[in-house]
Amino acid sequence: MSTHTIEMHRVLRSTPEKVYRAFTEPAAWSKWLPPFGFTGEVHAMDPTVGGRYRMSFTHFASGHVHSFGGEYLTLTPHQTLSYTAEFDDPNLPGRMQTTVTLTPVSCGVAVHVRQEGIPAVIPPENCHLGWQESLQQLAWLVEPDLGS
């Protein structure tokens, strides 16, 4: 089975702690991870090594739902996390693995995302576009410092 791998990098004016929380708190994840035009719902989340999660994205215009879930493989607070994802749709076979590395830098935190095992039916440029949108929404979530 043919698959793709993509890598994304973005520097955020935030802290590794806030960004890590955005990956491990259900309300935050459902707010920023769905690309533009989608809403998200986290149905279950146990962010521990071996813990599992379930999530769905709903295309706002069509109402079409994509459900998926996976397992947490690595969790090093404020530094790295990796997890798998498998779609419920049999037309999107296989298991993807996403690894996120957070590195403090002088102006905030560098976020590096590597996603492997993307089903061949999904063009890599679509994944890049989706992740660019998601990372923009992540920035909107974690960059404001409202002092509270």
CNS distance restraints for C-alpha pairs under 8 A (distance, minus, plus):
assign (resid   1 and name CA) (resid 120 and name CA) 7.74 0.50 0.50
assign (resid   2 and name CA) (resid 119 and name CA) 6.95 0.50 0.50
assign (resid   2 and name CA) (resid 120 and name CA) 5.40 0.50 0.50
assign (resid   3 and name CA) (resid 116 and name CA) 7.63 0.50 0.50
assign (resid   3 and name CA) (resid 117 and name CA) 5.02 0.50 0.50
assign (resid   3 and name CA) (resid 118 and name CA) 5.14 0.50 0.50
assign (resid   3 and name CA) (resid 119 and name CA) 4.95 0.50 0.50
assign (resid   3 and name CA) (resid 120 and name CA) 4.70 0.50 0.50
assign (resid   4 and name CA) (resid 116 and name CA) 6.28 0.50 0.50
assign (resid   4 and name CA) (resid 117 and name CA) 5.67 0.50 0.50
assign (resid   4 and name CA) (resid 118 and name CA) 4.90 0.50 0.50
assign (resid   4 and name CA) (resid 119 and name CA) 6.68 0.50 0.50
assign (resid   4 and name CA) (resid 120 and name CA) 6.30 0.50 0.50
assign (resid   4 and name CA) (resid 124 and name CA) 6.46 0.50 0.50
assign (resid   5 and name CA) (resid 114 and name CA) 7.22 0.50 0.50
assign (resid   5 and name CA) (resid 115 and name CA) 5.57 0.50 0.50
assign (resid   5 and name CA) (resid 116 and name CA) 4.34 0.50 0.50
assign (resid   5 and name CA) (resid 117 and name CA) 6.20 0.50 0.50
assign (resid   5 and name CA) (resid 118 and name CA) 6.32 0.50 0.50
assign (resid   5 and name CA) (resid 124 and name CA) 7.49 0.50 0.50
assign (resid   6 and name CA) (resid 114 and name CA) 5.85 0.50 0.50
assign (resid   6 and name CA) (resid 115 and name CA) 5.42 0.50 0.50
assign (resid   6 and name CA) (resid 116 and name CA) 6.70 0.50 0.50
assign (resid   6 and name CA) (resid 124 and name CA) 6.82 0.50 0.50
assign (resid   6 and name CA) (resid 127 and name CA) 7.48 0.50 0.50
assign (resid   6 and name CA) (resid 128 and name CA) 7.09 0.50 0.50
assign (resid   7 and name CA) (resid 112 and name CA) 7.23 0.50 0.50
assign (resid   7 and name CA) (resid 113 and name CA) 5.53 0.50 0.50
assign (resid   7 and name CA) (resid 114 and name CA) 4.41 0.50 0.50
assign (resid   7 and name CA) (resid 115 and name CA) 6.41 0.50 0.50
assign (resid   8 and name CA) (resid 112 and name CA) 5.76 0.50 0.50
assign (resid   8 and name CA) (resid 113 and name CA) 5.03 0.50 0.50
assign (resid   8 and name CA) (resid 114 and name CA) 6.51 0.50 0.50
assign (resid   8 and name CA) (resid 128 and name CA) 7.41 0.50 0.50
assign (resid   8 and name CA) (resid 131 and name CA) 7.48 0.50 0.50
assign (resid   8 and name CA) (resid 132 and name CA) 7.91 0.50 0.50
assign (resid   9 and name CA) (resid 110 and name CA) 7.10 0.50 0.50
assign (resid   9 and name CA) (resid 111 and name CA) 5.61 0.50 0.50
assign (resid   9 and name CA) (resid 112 and name CA) 4.51 0.50 0.50
assign (resid   9 and name CA) (resid 113 and name CA) 6.32 0.50 0.50
assign (resid  10 and name CA) (resid 110 and name CA) 5.85 0.50 0.50
assign (resid  10 and name CA) (resid 111 and name CA) 5.25 0.50 0.50
assign (resid  10 and name CA) (resid 112 and name CA) 6.68 0.50 0.50
assign (resid  10 and name CA) (resid 135 and name CA) 7.56 0.50 0.50
assign (resid  11 and name CA) (resid 108 and name CA) 6.88 0.50 0.50
assign (resid  11 and name CA) (resid 109 and name CA) 5.62 0.50 0.50
assign (resid  11 and name CA) (resid 110 and name CA) 4.30 0.50 0.50
assign (resid  11 and name CA) (resid 111 and name CA) 5.97 0.50 0.50
assign (resid  12 and name CA) (resid 107 and name CA) 7.79 0.50 0.50
assign (resid  12 and name CA) (resid 108 and name CA) 5.65 0.50 0.50
assign (resid  12 and name CA) (resid 109 and name CA) 5.40 0.50 0.50
assign (resid  12 and name CA) (resid 110 and name CA) 6.39 0.50 0.50
assign (resid  12 and name CA) (resid 111 and name CA) 7.41 0.50 0.50
assign (resid  12 and name CA) (resid 139 and name CA) 6.22 0.50 0.50
assign (resid  12 and name CA) (resid 143 and name CA) 6.74 0.50 0.50
assign (resid  13 and name CA) (resid 107 and name CA) 6.05 0.50 0.50
assign (resid  13 and name CA) (resid 108 and name CA) 4.45 0.50 0.50
assign (resid  13 and name CA) (resid 109 and name CA) 6.57 0.50 0.50
assign (resid  13 and name CA) (resid 139 and name CA) 7.80 0.50 0.50
assign (resid  13 and name CA) (resid 142 and name CA) 7.91 0.50 0.50
assign (resid  13 and name CA) (resid 143 and name CA) 5.34 0.50 0.50
assign (resid  14 and name CA) (resid  18 and name CA) 6.79 0.50 0.50
assign (resid  14 and name CA) (resid  19 and name CA) 7.24 0.50 0.50
assign (resid  14 and name CA) (resid 108 and name CA) 4.89 0.50 0.50
assign (resid  14 and name CA) (resid 109 and name CA) 6.02 0.50 0.50
assign (resid  14 and name CA) (resid 142 and name CA) 6.04 0.50 0.50
assign (resid  14 and name CA) (resid 143 and name CA) 5.10 0.50 0.50
assign (resid  15 and name CA) (resid  19 and name CA) 6.41 0.50 0.50
assign (resid  15 and name CA) (resid 104 and name CA) 7.23 0.50 0.50
assign (resid  15 and name CA) (resid 108 and name CA) 5.73 0.50 0.50
assign (resid  15 and name CA) (resid 109 and name CA) 5.69 0.50 0.50
assign (resid  16 and name CA) (resid  20 and name CA) 5.93 0.50 0.50
assign (resid  16 and name CA) (resid  78 and name CA) 4.94 0.50 0.50
assign (resid  16 and name CA) (resid  79 and name CA) 6.88 0.50 0.50
assign (resid  16 and name CA) (resid 102 and name CA) 5.98 0.50 0.50
assign (resid  16 and name CA) (resid 103 and name CA) 7.04 0.50 0.50
assign (resid  16 and name CA) (resid 104 and name CA) 6.56 0.50 0.50
assign (resid  16 and name CA) (resid 108 and name CA) 7.90 0.50 0.50
assign (resid  16 and name CA) (resid 109 and name CA) 5.86 0.50 0.50
assign (resid  17 and name CA) (resid  21 and name CA) 6.22 0.50 0.50
assign (resid  17 and name CA) (resid  77 and name CA) 7.62 0.50 0.50
assign (resid  17 and name CA) (resid  78 and name CA) 4.95 0.50 0.50
assign (resid  18 and name CA) (resid  22 and name CA) 6.32 0.50 0.50
assign (resid  18 and name CA) (resid 142 and name CA) 6.16 0.50 0.50
assign (resid  19 and name CA) (resid  23 and name CA) 6.76 0.50 0.50
assign (resid  19 and name CA) (resid  78 and name CA) 7.56 0.50 0.50
assign (resid  19 and name CA) (resid 138 and name CA) 7.91 0.50 0.50
assign (resid  19 and name CA) (resid 142 and name CA) 6.39 0.50 0.50
assign (resid  20 and name CA) (resid  24 and name CA) 6.49 0.50 0.50
assign (resid  20 and name CA) (resid  77 and name CA) 6.86 0.50 0.50
assign (resid  20 and name CA) (resid  78 and name CA) 5.26 0.50 0.50
assign (resid  20 and name CA) (resid  79 and name CA) 7.56 0.50 0.50
assign (resid  20 and name CA) (resid 102 and name CA) 7.88 0.50 0.50
assign (resid  21 and name CA) (resid  25 and name CA) 5.77 0.50 0.50
assign (resid  21 and name CA) (resid  28 and name CA) 7.75 0.50 0.50
assign (resid  22 and name CA) (resid  28 and name CA) 5.08 0.50 0.50
assign (resid  22 and name CA) (resid  29 and name CA) 5.71 0.50 0.50
assign (resid  22 and name CA) (resid 138 and name CA) 7.61 0.50 0.50
assign (resid  22 and name CA) (resid 142 and name CA) 7.63 0.50 0.50
assign (resid  23 and name CA) (resid  28 and name CA) 7.15 0.50 0.50
assign (resid  23 and name CA) (resid  29 and name CA) 5.58 0.50 0.50
assign (resid  24 and name CA) (resid  28 and name CA) 7.81 0.50 0.50
assign (resid  24 and name CA) (resid  29 and name CA) 7.00 0.50 0.50
assign (resid  24 and name CA) (resid  45 and name CA) 8.00 0.50 0.50
assign (resid  24 and name CA) (resid  47 and name CA) 6.00 0.50 0.50
assign (resid  25 and name CA) (resid  29 and name CA) 6.14 0.50 0.50
assign (resid  26 and name CA) (resid  30 and name CA) 6.11 0.50 0.50
assign (resid  26 and name CA) (resid  42 and name CA) 5.82 0.50 0.50
assign (resid  26 and name CA) (resid  45 and name CA) 6.67 0.50 0.50
assign (resid  27 and name CA) (resid  31 and name CA) 6.28 0.50 0.50
assign (resid  27 and name CA) (resid  42 and name CA) 7.55 0.50 0.50
assign (resid  28 and name CA) (resid  32 and name CA) 6.49 0.50 0.50
assign (resid  28 and name CA) (resid 141 and name CA) 7.94 0.50 0.50
assign (resid  29 and name CA) (resid  33 and name CA) 5.61 0.50 0.50
assign (resid  29 and name CA) (resid  42 and name CA) 7.64 0.50 0.50
assign (resid  30 and name CA) (resid  34 and name CA) 6.78 0.50 0.50
assign (resid  30 and name CA) (resid  39 and name CA) 7.47 0.50 0.50
assign (resid  30 and name CA) (resid  40 and name CA) 4.71 0.50 0.50
assign (resid  30 and name CA) (resid  41 and name CA) 5.39 0.50 0.50
assign (resid  30 and name CA) (resid  42 and name CA) 6.02 0.50 0.50
assign (resid  31 and name CA) (resid  39 and name CA) 7.66 0.50 0.50
assign (resid  31 and name CA) (resid  40 and name CA) 6.72 0.50 0.50
assign (resid  31 and name CA) (resid 137 and name CA) 7.86 0.50 0.50
assign (resid  32 and name CA) (resid 134 and name CA) 5.70 0.50 0.50
assign (resid  32 and name CA) (resid 135 and name CA) 7.48 0.50 0.50
assign (resid  32 and name CA) (resid 137 and name CA) 4.94 0.50 0.50
assign (resid  32 and name CA) (resid 138 and name CA) 5.17 0.50 0.50
assign (resid  32 and name CA) (resid 141 and name CA) 7.27 0.50 0.50
assign (resid  33 and name CA) (resid  40 and name CA) 7.52 0.50 0.50
assign (resid  33 and name CA) (resid 134 and name CA) 5.02 0.50 0.50
assign (resid  33 and name CA) (resid 135 and name CA) 7.66 0.50 0.50
assign (resid  33 and name CA) (resid 137 and name CA) 7.48 0.50 0.50
assign (resid  33 and name CA) (resid 138 and name CA) 7.39 0.50 0.50
assign (resid  34 and name CA) (resid  38 and name CA) 5.56 0.50 0.50
assign (resid  34 and name CA) (resid  39 and name CA) 6.04 0.50 0.50
assign (resid  34 and name CA) (resid  40 and name CA) 5.70 0.50 0.50
assign (resid  34 and name CA) (resid  57 and name CA) 6.28 0.50 0.50
assign (resid  34 and name CA) (resid 134 and name CA) 6.21 0.50 0.50
assign (resid  35 and name CA) (resid 130 and name CA) 5.27 0.50 0.50
assign (resid  35 and name CA) (resid 131 and name CA) 7.19 0.50 0.50
assign (resid  35 and name CA) (resid 133 and name CA) 5.38 0.50 0.50
assign (resid  35 and name CA) (resid 134 and name CA) 5.18 0.50 0.50
assign (resid  36 and name CA) (resid 130 and name CA) 7.73 0.50 0.50
assign (resid  36 and name CA) (resid 133 and name CA) 6.22 0.50 0.50
assign (resid  36 and name CA) (resid 134 and name CA) 7.54 0.50 0.50
assign (resid  37 and name CA) (resid  59 and name CA) 6.04 0.50 0.50
assign (resid  37 and name CA) (resid  60 and name CA) 5.72 0.50 0.50
assign (resid  37 and name CA) (resid  61 and name CA) 7.36 0.50 0.50
assign (resid  38 and name CA) (resid  57 and name CA) 6.01 0.50 0.50
assign (resid  38 and name CA) (resid  58 and name CA) 5.29 0.50 0.50
assign (resid  38 and name CA) (resid  59 and name CA) 4.52 0.50 0.50
assign (resid  38 and name CA) (resid  60 and name CA) 5.34 0.50 0.50
assign (resid  39 and name CA) (resid  57 and name CA) 5.60 0.50 0.50
assign (resid  39 and name CA) (resid  58 and name CA) 5.26 0.50 0.50
assign (resid  39 and name CA) (resid  59 and name CA) 6.69 0.50 0.50
assign (resid  39 and name CA) (resid  60 and name CA) 6.59 0.50 0.50
assign (resid  40 and name CA) (resid  55 and name CA) 7.18 0.50 0.50
assign (resid  40 and name CA) (resid  56 and name CA) 5.71 0.50 0.50
assign (resid  40 and name CA) (resid  57 and name CA) 4.53 0.50 0.50
assign (resid  40 and name CA) (resid  58 and name CA) 6.35 0.50 0.50
assign (resid  41 and name CA) (resid  55 and name CA) 5.61 0.50 0.50
assign (resid  41 and name CA) (resid  56 and name CA) 5.42 0.50 0.50
assign (resid  41 and name CA) (resid  57 and name CA) 6.63 0.50 0.50
assign (resid  42 and name CA) (resid  53 and name CA) 7.63 0.50 0.50
assign (resid  42 and name CA) (resid  54 and name CA) 6.04 0.50 0.50
assign (resid  42 and name CA) (resid  55 and name CA) 4.36 0.50 0.50
assign (resid  42 and name CA) (resid  56 and name CA) 6.65 0.50 0.50
assign (resid  43 and name CA) (resid  53 and name CA) 7.39 0.50 0.50
assign (resid  43 and name CA) (resid  54 and name CA) 5.24 0.50 0.50
assign (resid  43 and name CA) (resid  55 and name CA) 5.44 0.50 0.50
assign (resid  43 and name CA) (resid  56 and name CA) 7.70 0.50 0.50
assign (resid  44 and name CA) (resid  52 and name CA) 7.49 0.50 0.50
assign (resid  44 and name CA) (resid  53 and name CA) 4.99 0.50 0.50
assign (resid  44 and name CA) (resid  54 and name CA) 5.03 0.50 0.50
assign (resid  44 and name CA) (resid  55 and name CA) 7.09 0.50 0.50
assign (resid  45 and name CA) (resid  51 and name CA) 7.62 0.50 0.50
assign (resid  45 and name CA) (resid  52 and name CA) 6.07 0.50 0.50
assign (resid  45 and name CA) (resid  53 and name CA) 4.20 0.50 0.50
assign (resid  45 and name CA) (resid  54 and name CA) 6.60 0.50 0.50
assign (resid  46 and name CA) (resid  51 and name CA) 4.92 0.50 0.50
assign (resid  46 and name CA) (resid  52 and name CA) 5.47 0.50 0.50
assign (resid  46 and name CA) (resid  53 and name CA) 6.10 0.50 0.50
assign (resid  47 and name CA) (resid  51 and name CA) 5.77 0.50 0.50
assign (resid  47 and name CA) (resid  52 and name CA) 7.08 0.50 0.50
assign (resid  47 and name CA) (resid  53 and name CA) 7.68 0.50 0.50
assign (resid  47 and name CA) (resid  72 and name CA) 6.47 0.50 0.50
assign (resid  47 and name CA) (resid  75 and name CA) 7.77 0.50 0.50
assign (resid  48 and name CA) (resid  52 and name CA) 7.94 0.50 0.50
assign (resid  48 and name CA) (resid  72 and name CA) 6.38 0.50 0.50
assign (resid  48 and name CA) (resid  75 and name CA) 6.87 0.50 0.50
assign (resid  49 and name CA) (resid  71 and name CA) 7.81 0.50 0.50
assign (resid  49 and name CA) (resid  72 and name CA) 5.17 0.50 0.50
assign (resid  49 and name CA) (resid  73 and name CA) 5.31 0.50 0.50
assign (resid  49 and name CA) (resid  74 and name CA) 5.77 0.50 0.50
assign (resid  49 and name CA) (resid  75 and name CA) 6.34 0.50 0.50
assign (resid  50 and name CA) (resid  71 and name CA) 5.90 0.50 0.50
assign (resid  50 and name CA) (resid  72 and name CA) 5.37 0.50 0.50
assign (resid  50 and name CA) (resid  73 and name CA) 6.05 0.50 0.50
assign (resid  51 and name CA) (resid  71 and name CA) 5.67 0.50 0.50
assign (resid  51 and name CA) (resid  72 and name CA) 5.53 0.50 0.50
assign (resid  52 and name CA) (resid  69 and name CA) 7.27 0.50 0.50
assign (resid  52 and name CA) (resid  70 and name CA) 5.58 0.50 0.50
assign (resid  52 and name CA) (resid  71 and name CA) 4.35 0.50 0.50
assign (resid  52 and name CA) (resid  72 and name CA) 6.13 0.50 0.50
assign (resid  53 and name CA) (resid  69 and name CA) 5.43 0.50 0.50
assign (resid  53 and name CA) (resid  70 and name CA) 5.64 0.50 0.50
assign (resid  53 and name CA) (resid  71 and name CA) 6.43 0.50 0.50
assign (resid  53 and name CA) (resid  72 and name CA) 7.95 0.50 0.50
assign (resid  54 and name CA) (resid  67 and name CA) 7.56 0.50 0.50
assign (resid  54 and name CA) (resid  68 and name CA) 5.97 0.50 0.50
assign (resid  54 and name CA) (resid  69 and name CA) 4.21 0.50 0.50
assign (resid  54 and name CA) (resid  70 and name CA) 6.80 0.50 0.50
assign (resid  55 and name CA) (resid  67 and name CA) 5.90 0.50 0.50
assign (resid  55 and name CA) (resid  68 and name CA) 5.62 0.50 0.50
assign (resid  55 and name CA) (resid  69 and name CA) 5.99 0.50 0.50
assign (resid  56 and name CA) (resid  65 and name CA) 6.56 0.50 0.50
assign (resid  56 and name CA) (resid  66 and name CA) 5.46 0.50 0.50
assign (resid  56 and name CA) (resid  67 and name CA) 4.15 0.50 0.50
assign (resid  56 and name CA) (resid  68 and name CA) 6.14 0.50 0.50
assign (resid  57 and name CA) (resid  65 and name CA) 5.67 0.50 0.50
assign (resid  57 and name CA) (resid  66 and name CA) 5.25 0.50 0.50
assign (resid  57 and name CA) (resid  67 and name CA) 6.48 0.50 0.50
assign (resid  58 and name CA) (resid  63 and name CA) 5.80 0.50 0.50
assign (resid  58 and name CA) (resid  64 and name CA) 5.62 0.50 0.50
assign (resid  58 and name CA) (resid  65 and name CA) 4.37 0.50 0.50
assign (resid  58 and name CA) (resid  66 and name CA) 6.41 0.50 0.50
assign (resid  59 and name CA) (resid  63 and name CA) 5.11 0.50 0.50
assign (resid  59 and name CA) (resid  64 and name CA) 5.32 0.50 0.50
assign (resid  59 and name CA) (resid  65 and name CA) 6.42 0.50 0.50
assign (resid  60 and name CA) (resid  64 and name CA) 7.78 0.50 0.50
assign (resid  66 and name CA) (resid  87 and name CA) 7.31 0.50 0.50
assign (resid  66 and name CA) (resid  88 and name CA) 7.47 0.50 0.50
assign (resid  66 and name CA) (resid  89 and name CA) 7.39 0.50 0.50
assign (resid  67 and name CA) (resid  87 and name CA) 5.97 0.50 0.50
assign (resid  67 and name CA) (resid  88 and name CA) 5.65 0.50 0.50
assign (resid  67 and name CA) (resid  89 and name CA) 7.54 0.50 0.50
assign (resid  68 and name CA) (resid  85 and name CA) 6.35 0.50 0.50
assign (resid  68 and name CA) (resid  86 and name CA) 5.40 0.50 0.50
assign (resid  68 and name CA) (resid  87 and name CA) 4.22 0.50 0.50
assign (resid  68 and name CA) (resid  88 and name CA) 5.53 0.50 0.50
assign (resid  69 and name CA) (resid  84 and name CA) 7.62 0.50 0.50
assign (resid  69 and name CA) (resid  85 and name CA) 5.23 0.50 0.50
assign (resid  69 and name CA) (resid  86 and name CA) 5.58 0.50 0.50
assign (resid  69 and name CA) (resid  87 and name CA) 6.76 0.50 0.50
assign (resid  70 and name CA) (resid  83 and name CA) 6.66 0.50 0.50
assign (resid  70 and name CA) (resid  84 and name CA) 4.82 0.50 0.50
assign (resid  70 and name CA) (resid  85 and name CA) 4.43 0.50 0.50
assign (resid  70 and name CA) (resid  86 and name CA) 6.06 0.50 0.50
assign (resid  71 and name CA) (resid  83 and name CA) 5.46 0.50 0.50
assign (resid  71 and name CA) (resid  84 and name CA) 5.32 0.50 0.50
assign (resid  71 and name CA) (resid  85 and name CA) 7.22 0.50 0.50
assign (resid  72 and name CA) (resid  81 and name CA) 7.70 0.50 0.50
assign (resid  72 and name CA) (resid  82 and name CA) 6.08 0.50 0.50
assign (resid  72 and name CA) (resid  83 and name CA) 4.26 0.50 0.50
assign (resid  72 and name CA) (resid  84 and name CA) 6.61 0.50 0.50
assign (resid  73 and name CA) (resid  81 and name CA) 7.42 0.50 0.50
assign (resid  73 and name CA) (resid  82 and name CA) 5.40 0.50 0.50
assign (resid  73 and name CA) (resid  83 and name CA) 5.22 0.50 0.50
assign (resid  73 and name CA) (resid  84 and name CA) 7.41 0.50 0.50
assign (resid  74 and name CA) (resid  80 and name CA) 7.22 0.50 0.50
assign (resid  74 and name CA) (resid  81 and name CA) 4.99 0.50 0.50
assign (resid  74 and name CA) (resid  82 and name CA) 4.99 0.50 0.50
assign (resid  74 and name CA) (resid  83 and name CA) 7.01 0.50 0.50
assign (resid  75 and name CA) (resid  80 and name CA) 6.01 0.50 0.50
assign (resid  75 and name CA) (resid  81 and name CA) 4.44 0.50 0.50
assign (resid  75 and name CA) (resid  82 and name CA) 6.74 0.50 0.50
assign (resid  76 and name CA) (resid  80 and name CA) 5.16 0.50 0.50
assign (resid  76 and name CA) (resid  81 and name CA) 6.16 0.50 0.50
assign (resid  77 and name CA) (resid  81 and name CA) 7.84 0.50 0.50
assign (resid  78 and name CA) (resid 102 and name CA) 6.66 0.50 0.50
assign (resid  79 and name CA) (resid 101 and name CA) 5.85 0.50 0.50
assign (resid  79 and name CA) (resid 102 and name CA) 4.83 0.50 0.50
assign (resid  79 and name CA) (resid 103 and name CA) 6.66 0.50 0.50
assign (resid  80 and name CA) (resid  99 and name CA) 7.28 0.50 0.50
assign (resid  80 and name CA) (resid 100 and name CA) 5.47 0.50 0.50
assign (resid  80 and name CA) (resid 101 and name CA) 4.46 0.50 0.50
assign (resid  80 and name CA) (resid 102 and name CA) 5.94 0.50 0.50
assign (resid  81 and name CA) (resid  99 and name CA) 5.85 0.50 0.50
assign (resid  81 and name CA) (resid 100 and name CA) 5.35 0.50 0.50
assign (resid  81 and name CA) (resid 101 and name CA) 6.80 0.50 0.50
assign (resid  82 and name CA) (resid  97 and name CA) 6.97 0.50 0.50
assign (resid  82 and name CA) (resid  98 and name CA) 5.41 0.50 0.50
assign (resid  82 and name CA) (resid  99 and name CA) 4.17 0.50 0.50
assign (resid  82 and name CA) (resid 100 and name CA) 6.14 0.50 0.50
assign (resid  83 and name CA) (resid  97 and name CA) 5.69 0.50 0.50
assign (resid  83 and name CA) (resid  98 and name CA) 5.49 0.50 0.50
assign (resid  83 and name CA) (resid  99 and name CA) 6.71 0.50 0.50
assign (resid  84 and name CA) (resid  95 and name CA) 6.45 0.50 0.50
assign (resid  84 and name CA) (resid  96 and name CA) 5.43 0.50 0.50
assign (resid  84 and name CA) (resid  97 and name CA) 4.32 0.50 0.50
assign (resid  84 and name CA) (resid  98 and name CA) 6.24 0.50 0.50
assign (resid  85 and name CA) (resid  95 and name CA) 5.68 0.50 0.50
assign (resid  85 and name CA) (resid  96 and name CA) 5.10 0.50 0.50
assign (resid  85 and name CA) (resid  97 and name CA) 6.31 0.50 0.50
assign (resid  85 and name CA) (resid  98 and name CA) 7.88 0.50 0.50
assign (resid  86 and name CA) (resid  93 and name CA) 7.37 0.50 0.50
assign (resid  86 and name CA) (resid  94 and name CA) 6.39 0.50 0.50
assign (resid  86 and name CA) (resid  95 and name CA) 4.95 0.50 0.50
assign (resid  86 and name CA) (resid  96 and name CA) 6.47 0.50 0.50
assign (resid  87 and name CA) (resid  92 and name CA) 6.12 0.50 0.50
assign (resid  87 and name CA) (resid  93 and name CA) 6.98 0.50 0.50
assign (resid  87 and name CA) (resid  94 and name CA) 7.94 0.50 0.50
assign (resid  87 and name CA) (resid  95 and name CA) 7.97 0.50 0.50
assign (resid  88 and name CA) (resid  92 and name CA) 7.78 0.50 0.50
assign (resid  89 and name CA) (resid  93 and name CA) 7.44 0.50 0.50
assign (resid  92 and name CA) (resid 119 and name CA) 5.99 0.50 0.50
assign (resid  92 and name CA) (resid 121 and name CA) 7.15 0.50 0.50
assign (resid  93 and name CA) (resid 119 and name CA) 6.27 0.50 0.50
assign (resid  94 and name CA) (resid 117 and name CA) 7.08 0.50 0.50
assign (resid  94 and name CA) (resid 118 and name CA) 7.81 0.50 0.50
assign (resid  94 and name CA) (resid 119 and name CA) 6.55 0.50 0.50
assign (resid  95 and name CA) (resid 117 and name CA) 6.10 0.50 0.50
assign (resid  95 and name CA) (resid 118 and name CA) 7.58 0.50 0.50
assign (resid  96 and name CA) (resid 115 and name CA) 6.78 0.50 0.50
assign (resid  96 and name CA) (resid 116 and name CA) 5.46 0.50 0.50
assign (resid  96 and name CA) (resid 117 and name CA) 4.37 0.50 0.50
assign (resid  96 and name CA) (resid 118 and name CA) 5.56 0.50 0.50
assign (resid  96 and name CA) (resid 119 and name CA) 7.85 0.50 0.50
assign (resid  97 and name CA) (resid 115 and name CA) 5.62 0.50 0.50
assign (resid  97 and name CA) (resid 116 and name CA) 5.19 0.50 0.50
assign (resid  97 and name CA) (resid 117 and name CA) 6.42 0.50 0.50
assign (resid  98 and name CA) (resid 113 and name CA) 6.91 0.50 0.50
assign (resid  98 and name CA) (resid 114 and name CA) 5.61 0.50 0.50
assign (resid  98 and name CA) (resid 115 and name CA) 4.33 0.50 0.50
assign (resid  98 and name CA) (resid 116 and name CA) 6.43 0.50 0.50
assign (resid  99 and name CA) (resid 113 and name CA) 5.78 0.50 0.50
assign (resid  99 and name CA) (resid 114 and name CA) 5.23 0.50 0.50
assign (resid  99 and name CA) (resid 115 and name CA) 6.49 0.50 0.50
assign (resid 100 and name CA) (resid 111 and name CA) 6.92 0.50 0.50
assign (resid 100 and name CA) (resid 112 and name CA) 5.62 0.50 0.50
assign (resid 100 and name CA) (resid 113 and name CA) 4.62 0.50 0.50
assign (resid 100 and name CA) (resid 114 and name CA) 6.56 0.50 0.50
assign (resid 101 and name CA) (resid 110 and name CA) 7.95 0.50 0.50
assign (resid 101 and name CA) (resid 111 and name CA) 5.92 0.50 0.50
assign (resid 101 and name CA) (resid 112 and name CA) 5.15 0.50 0.50
assign (resid 101 and name CA) (resid 113 and name CA) 6.64 0.50 0.50
assign (resid 102 and name CA) (resid 109 and name CA) 6.37 0.50 0.50
assign (resid 102 and name CA) (resid 110 and name CA) 5.71 0.50 0.50
assign (resid 102 and name CA) (resid 111 and name CA) 4.95 0.50 0.50
assign (resid 102 and name CA) (resid 112 and name CA) 6.61 0.50 0.50
assign (resid 103 and name CA) (resid 109 and name CA) 5.48 0.50 0.50
assign (resid 103 and name CA) (resid 110 and name CA) 5.04 0.50 0.50
assign (resid 103 and name CA) (resid 111 and name CA) 6.71 0.50 0.50
assign (resid 104 and name CA) (resid 108 and name CA) 6.04 0.50 0.50
assign (resid 104 and name CA) (resid 109 and name CA) 4.47 0.50 0.50
assign (resid 104 and name CA) (resid 110 and name CA) 6.26 0.50 0.50
assign (resid 105 and name CA) (resid 109 and name CA) 5.28 0.50 0.50
assign (resid 105 and name CA) (resid 110 and name CA) 6.41 0.50 0.50
assign (resid 118 and name CA) (resid 122 and name CA) 6.95 0.50 0.50
assign (resid 118 and name CA) (resid 124 and name CA) 7.94 0.50 0.50
assign (resid 122 and name CA) (resid 126 and name CA) 6.83 0.50 0.50
assign (resid 122 and name CA) (resid 127 and name CA) 7.41 0.50 0.50
assign (resid 123 and name CA) (resid 127 and name CA) 6.87 0.50 0.50
assign (resid 124 and name CA) (resid 128 and name CA) 6.31 0.50 0.50
assign (resid 125 and name CA) (resid 129 and name CA) 6.10 0.50 0.50
assign (resid 126 and name CA) (resid 130 and name CA) 6.07 0.50 0.50
assign (resid 127 and name CA) (resid 131 and name CA) 6.03 0.50 0.50
assign (resid 128 and name CA) (resid 132 and name CA) 6.04 0.50 0.50
assign (resid 129 and name CA) (resid 133 and name CA) 6.30 0.50 0.50
assign (resid 130 and name CA) (resid 134 and name CA) 6.16 0.50 0.50
assign (resid 131 and name CA) (resid 135 and name CA) 5.91 0.50 0.50
assign (resid 132 and name CA) (resid 136 and name CA) 6.19 0.50 0.50
assign (resid 133 and name CA) (resid 137 and name CA) 6.39 0.50 0.50
assign (resid 134 and name CA) (resid 138 and name CA) 6.13 0.50 0.50
assign (resid 135 and name CA) (resid 139 and name CA) 6.14 0.50 0.50
assign (resid 136 and name CA) (resid 140 and name CA) 6.42 0.50 0.50
assign (resid 137 and name CA) (resid 141 and name CA) 6.31 0.50 0.50
assign (resid 138 and name CA) (resid 142 and name CA) 6.16 0.50 0.50
assign (resid 139 and name CA) (resid 143 and name CA) 5.40 0.50 0.50
assign (resid 140 and name CA) (resid 144 and name CA) 6.93 0.50 0.50
